[in-house]
């Protein structure tokens, strides 16, 4: 049996919250420290996010797998549903809820740390087919990466590999690689450098879900049997304990 669901969901909540705090907080700091230089602001934001993500995977991976992303959790459920691996449906619902609410909490925390209103709708419009394509690409690449690492027995490299991928994707995608529906939701409540207007949310989330479907197809072609490693995504969990729920 796995660790208790409440315990794992709490790890997903806090992990996703801290990830969004890193994204939003470093964006605010970058805008204040490097005014007028958007390229430098993006670099500062990307580096802080990549490092924070790697550290969070190390902390929360052994507890919940450190999915921190509803698409990763959904693919984990989809691939493992027939083999009895990965997340059961109830766990998927708990993970996704924890991730989305944690993301909002993380944005609120970042706002408060920088003496801003706790929550303000972002006015940064991010819409257009090119941005949706970028989100599909970024999300597909992320999902393929984490499942490829699990399938090939290289999960120990996940903190560095996933952090590096997201840091790079900030730059090679036109959308700056949100690649995560929960993070996208959280970024709607901060009217700062990292924000996204609520009206832009549906397009991004749909594109991210499409990216997840593309990743499932790619894994079937390149990593047959990936479902057998679903329990090791993103990192293997702690030794088995009673699953008190």
C-alpha positions in Angstrom: 0.0 0.0 0.0 1.1 3.6 -0.6 1.6 6.3 1.9 -1.8 7.8 3.1 -3.6 9.8 0.5 -4.0 12.8 2.8 -0.3 12.8 3.4 0.5 12.6 -0.3 -2.1 15.2 -1.3 -0.7 17.6 1.3 2.8 17.2 -0.2 1.3 18.0 -3.6 -0.4 21.0 -2.2 2.6 22.5 -0.5 5.0 21.5 -3.3 2.8 23.1 -6.0 2.3 26.2 -3.8 6.1 26.6 -3.3 6.7 26.1 -7.1 4.2 28.9 -7.9 5.7 31.1 -5.1 9.1 30.6 -6.8 7.7 31.5 -10.2 5.7 34.5 -9.1 8.2 35.7 -6.5 11.2 35.6 -8.7 9.2 37.3 -11.4 8.4 40.2 -9.1 12.0 40.4 -7.9 13.3 40.4 -11.5 11.0 43.2 -12.5 12.1 45.3 -9.6 15.8 44.5 -9.8 16.1 44.8 -13.6 13.5 47.4 -14.7 13.4 48.0 -18.4 15.3 44.8 -19.4 12.7 42.1 -20.1 15.3 39.7 -21.4 17.2 39.8 -18.1 14.0 39.6 -16.1 13.1 36.4 -18.0 16.5 34.9 -17.4 16.3 35.6 -13.7 12.8 34.2 -13.5 13.8 31.1 -15.4 16.9 30.3 -13.4 15.1 30.7 -10.0 12.2 28.5 -11.2 14.5 25.8 -12.6 16.5 25.6 -9.3 13.4 25.7 -7.1 11.7 23.0 -9.1 14.7 20.7 -8.8 14.8 21.2 -5.0 11.1 20.7 -4.6 11.3 17.3 -6.5 14.0 16.3 -4.1 11.9 17.2 -1.0 8.4 16.0 -2.1 9.3 13.2 -4.6 9.7 10.5 -2.0 6.4 11.4 -0.4 4.0 11.9 -3.3 6.1 11.5 -6.4 6.3 15.3 -6.8 4.0 15.5 -9.8 3.1 19.1 -9.0 1.2 19.1 -12.3 -2.3 17.7 -13.1 -1.2 16.6 -16.6 1.6 14.5 -15.1 -0.9 13.0 -12.6 -3.5 12.4 -15.3 -1.1 10.6 -17.6 0.2 8.6 -14.6 -3.4 7.5 -14.0 -4.1 6.8 -17.7 -1.0 4.7 -18.3 -1.3 2.7 -15.0 -5.0 2.1 -14.9 -4.8 -1.4 -16.6 -1.7 -2.6 -14.8 -2.6 -1.5 -11.3 0.3 1.0 -11.2 0.2 4.7 -11.0 -2.6 6.8 -9.4 -6.1 5.3 -8.8 -9.0 7.6 -9.9 -9.7 8.8 -6.4 -6.0 9.7 -6.0 -6.0 11.6 -9.3 -8.9 13.7 -8.1 -7.2 14.4 -4.8 -3.9 15.3 -6.4 -5.4 17.6 -9.0 -7.4 19.4 -6.4 -4.4 19.8 -4.1 -2.3 21.1 -7.0 -4.8 23.7 -8.2 -5.5 25.0 -4.7 -1.9 24.9 -3.8 -1.0 27.0 -6.9 -3.4 29.7 -5.9 -2.0 29.7 -2.3 1.5 30.0 -3.7 0.7 33.0 -5.8 -1.0 34.7 -2.8 2.1 34.0 -0.7 4.4 35.5 -3.2 2.1 38.6 -3.5 2.1 39.0 0.3 5.9 38.6 0.6 6.3 41.5 -1.8 3.8 43.7 0.0 1.2 43.4 -2.8 -2.5 42.7 -2.5 -3.0 39.1 -1.6 -4.9 38.4 -4.9 -5.4 40.6 -8.0 -6.6 39.3 -11.3 -3.8 39.5 -13.8 -4.2 41.8 -16.8 -1.5 40.2 -18.9 -3.3 38.7 -22.0 -1.5 35.6 -23.4 -3.6 34.4 -26.3 -3.0 33.2 -29.8 -2.4 30.0 -31.7 1.3 30.3 -31.5 1.2 30.4 -27.7 -1.2 27.4 -27.5 1.1 25.5 -29.8 4.1 26.4 -27.5 2.2 25.2 -24.5 1.3 21.9 -26.2 5.0 21.4 -27.1 6.3 22.3 -23.7 3.8 20.1 -21.9 4.3 17.1 -24.2 8.1 17.4 -23.7 7.8 17.6 -20.0 5.5 14.5 -19.7 7.7 12.4 -22.1 10.8 13.4 -20.1 9.4 12.3 -16.7 8.0 9.0 -17.9 11.1 8.3 -20.0 13.2 8.7 -16.9 11.0 6.4 -14.9 10.8 3.7 -17.7 14.5 3.7 -18.1 15.4 3.6 -14.4 16.9 7.0 -14.3 14.5 8.7 -11.8 17.5 9.8 -9.7 18.3 12.4 -12.4 14.7 13.8 -12.4 15.4 16.9 -10.2 18.2 18.1 -12.4 16.6 16.9 -15.7 13.1 18.3 -15.1 14.5 21.6 -13.7 16.8 22.0 -16.7 14.0 21.2 -19.1 11.7 23.8 -17.6 14.5 26.4 -17.4 15.3 25.8 -21.1 11.6 25.8 -22.2 11.2 29.3 -20.7 13.4 30.4 -23.7 12.6 28.0 -26.5 8.8 28.4 -26.3 6.9 31.6 -27.1 4.7 31.1 -24.1 7.6 30.8 -21.6 6.5 27.2 -20.8 3.7 27.2 -18.2 3.3 23.5 -19.1 1.0 23.0 -16.1 -2.7 23.7 -15.6 -2.4 24.2 -11.9 0.5 26.7 -12.2 -1.5 28.5 -14.9 -4.5 28.8 -12.6 -2.3 30.1 -9.8 -0.8 32.7 -12.0 -4.2 34.3 -12.8 -4.3 35.9 -9.3 -1.1 37.9 -9.5 -1.0 41.1 -11.6 2.8 40.9 -11.9 5.5 39.7 -14.3 4.4 36.1 -14.3 0.7 36.6 -14.4 -1.8 35.5 -17.0 -5.2 37.0 -17.5 -8.2 34.8 -16.5 -9.5 35.1 -20.1 -6.4 33.5 -21.4 -6.6 30.5 -19.0 -8.9 28.2 -21.1 -6.7 28.3 -24.1 -3.6 27.5 -22.2 -5.2 24.6 -20.2 -6.7 23.1 -23.3 -3.3 23.2 -25.0 -1.6 21.6 -22.0 -4.1 18.8 -22.1 -3.5 18.3 -25.8 0.2 18.1 -25.0 -0.5 15.4 -22.5 -2.3 13.4 -25.1 0.6 13.8 -27.6 2.9 12.6 -24.8 0.9 9.4 -24.3 1.1 8.7 -28.0 4.9 9.4 -28.0 5.5 7.1 -25.0 3.6 4.3 -26.7 5.9 4.5 -29.7 9.2 5.2 -27.9 8.8 3.6 -24.4 6.5 0.7 -24.6 5.7 -0.6 -21.2 5.9 2.8 -19.6 2.9 2.0 -17.5 5.0 -0.5 -15.5 7.0 2.4 -14.2 4.1 4.7 -13.3 4.7 4.3 -9.6 8.2 5.8 -10.1 6.9 9.1 -11.5 8.5 11.6 -10.8 10.6 10.0 -8.1 9.9 6.7 -6.3 8.0 7.2 -3.1 9.1 6.3 0.4 9.1 2.6 1.5 5.6 1.1 1.6 3.5 1.9 4.6 -0.1 1.4 5.6 -2.4 3.5 3.4 -4.4 5.2 6.1 -6.9 7.5 4.5 
